[in-house]
Amino acid sequence: DIRRIYVWPERPLQFAAGQYARLGFGTLPFRSYSMANRPDEEVLEFHIRLVPNGVASRYVADHLKPGERIRLEGPAGSAHLRPDHDGPAGGDGDRGPRRDRGDRGDRGGRPPRR
């Protein structure tokens, strides 16, 4: 089971596809999650997989409320697409190889506007 959450940061988060952010829910320790949105989008999207006995994922599933403030650190990670990269493309197993996050296909539901 996966929960999709949307975060409107106080300041735009400049990141490259493949980087991640650390999120803190309530008083729980930070957890690392990859952004699921394109770097040029204002709203950050995260897909939180519910993990058995996972404290953070259970908080997201059972307690996180719309509009609740969360802590955000990042971006982090050096395994990301660089503009001058001309090597092989990668895939996520869903739609086959793609060179960047610009080829997203049908996103489904959009986040509500603030």
C-alpha positions, 0 to 999 in steps of 0.5 A: 500500500502506498500513500501519495503526499504533496508538500508545499515548501516555504521556499522552492526546493532546487533538486535534480531528478534522482535526489531525495529529501528528508521528511520529519512527521510530528516528533518522529525522526527524519526519514528519506524519500525520493521526490516523485515530481519533476524538479520544475514543479512547485509542489513536491510529491512523495510516495510513501510505502506503508511498511509493516511496523514502520513508525513513519509510514504508519504515522502518514497512513493513520495520523497525517492530516491535510495542512499539517506542517512537516519538517523538510531537509534537502535535497540530498544524494549524488546519484542523479541525472546530470545535464551532460550525461550521454550514457544509457537511460534508466527505467522504473519498470513501469514505462521502460527507459526514459532519460529524465523526469520530463517523460511522466506519461499520465500523472493521474490526480493532481494535488489540490491548489493551496 
